[in-house]
Amino acid sequence: MDEQLDREHGTDGHGRYEAEVLRRIDEFAETWGDVAPVAFAATAWRVASELSPGFFRWHRRILSATCERSPWDGGMACAVTVASRWPAELT
């Protein structure tokens, strides 16, 4: 997380992420009453990852990352796209 950049580019003493969460607070509405914080965390991740420049600094090989609540067990499900070399030839 790049909190320093976020605060430096924010307004009125607030960071960009804080301002974005307040602007999009309705997207969190369904997460408030949930016992598990998974849906809230997934929404917070999505909001942070959509900022430009991003709130997170990723390794240059990470192309994308998304998180959501799993409909199967309610846990956190993440999908990460990573650029990598071709696998070594099998001998």
C-alpha positions as CSV (number, residue, x, y, z in Angstrom):
1,M,0.0,0.0,0.0
2,D,1.3,3.4,-0.9
3,E,-0.3,5.5,1.9
4,Q,2.1,8.4,1.6
5,L,1.3,8.9,-2.1
6,D,-2.3,8.6,-1.3
7,R,-2.2,11.3,1.3
8,E,0.0,13.6,-0.7
9,H,-2.5,13.5,-3.6
10,G,-5.6,13.7,-1.5
11,T,-7.6,16.9,-0.6
12,D,-8.5,18.6,2.6
13,G,-6.2,16.4,4.6
14,H,-7.8,13.2,3.5
15,G,-6.3,10.6,1.3
16,R,-7.6,9.6,-2.1
17,Y,-8.7,6.2,-0.9
18,E,-10.7,7.7,2.0
19,A,-12.4,10.2,-0.4
20,E,-13.2,7.4,-2.8
21,V,-14.7,5.2,-0.1
22,L,-16.9,8.0,1.1
23,R,-18.0,8.8,-2.5
24,R,-18.9,5.1,-3.1
25,I,-20.2,4.3,0.4
26,D,-23.4,2.8,-1.1
27,E,-21.3,-0.1,-2.5
28,F,-20.6,-1.1,1.1
29,A,-24.3,-1.1,2.1
30,E,-24.8,-4.9,1.9
31,T,-21.6,-5.6,3.9
32,W,-22.4,-3.8,7.2
33,G,-24.6,-6.4,8.8
34,D,-22.5,-9.4,7.8
35,V,-20.9,-11.4,10.6
36,A,-17.8,-12.2,8.5
37,P,-15.8,-9.2,7.1
38,V,-15.2,-11.0,3.7
39,A,-17.7,-9.0,1.6
40,F,-16.5,-5.7,3.2
41,A,-12.8,-6.7,2.5
42,A,-13.6,-7.6,-1.1
43,T,-15.4,-4.3,-1.7
44,A,-12.6,-2.4,-0.1
45,W,-10.1,-4.2,-2.3
46,R,-12.1,-3.4,-5.4
47,V,-12.4,0.3,-4.6
48,A,-8.6,0.5,-3.8
49,S,-7.6,-1.3,-6.9
50,E,-9.6,0.9,-9.2
51,L,-7.8,4.1,-8.1
52,S,-5.4,5.6,-10.6
53,P,-2.6,5.6,-9.8
54,G,-3.4,2.6,-7.7
55,F,-3.5,2.5,-3.9
56,F,-1.4,-0.7,-4.0
57,R,2.0,-1.2,-5.6
58,W,2.2,-4.5,-7.3
59,H,5.1,-6.5,-8.5
60,R,5.6,-5.8,-12.2
61,R,4.7,-9.4,-13.0
62,I,1.2,-9.1,-11.5
63,L,-1.2,-8.0,-14.2
64,S,-4.4,-8.0,-12.2
65,A,-5.9,-9.2,-9.0
66,T,-9.5,-9.4,-7.9
67,C,-11.2,-10.6,-4.6
68,E,-14.7,-11.6,-3.9
69,R,-16.7,-13.6,-1.4
70,S,-17.0,-17.2,-2.4
71,P,-20.6,-18.3,-2.9
72,W,-19.5,-21.9,-1.9
73,D,-18.3,-21.3,1.6
74,G,-18.3,-17.6,2.2
75,G,-14.5,-17.3,2.3
76,M,-12.3,-15.0,0.3
77,A,-11.7,-16.0,-3.3
78,C,-9.0,-14.2,-5.2
79,A,-7.9,-14.4,-8.8
80,V,-4.4,-13.1,-9.7
81,T,-3.0,-12.9,-13.3
82,V,0.7,-13.3,-13.3
83,A,3.1,-12.9,-16.2
84,S,5.7,-15.7,-16.1
85,R,8.2,-17.5,-18.3
86,W,7.2,-20.5,-20.3
87,P,7.7,-23.6,-18.2
88,A,11.0,-25.5,-18.7
89,E,10.9,-28.3,-21.3
90,L,10.1,-31.7,-19.8
91,T,12.8,-34.3,-20.4
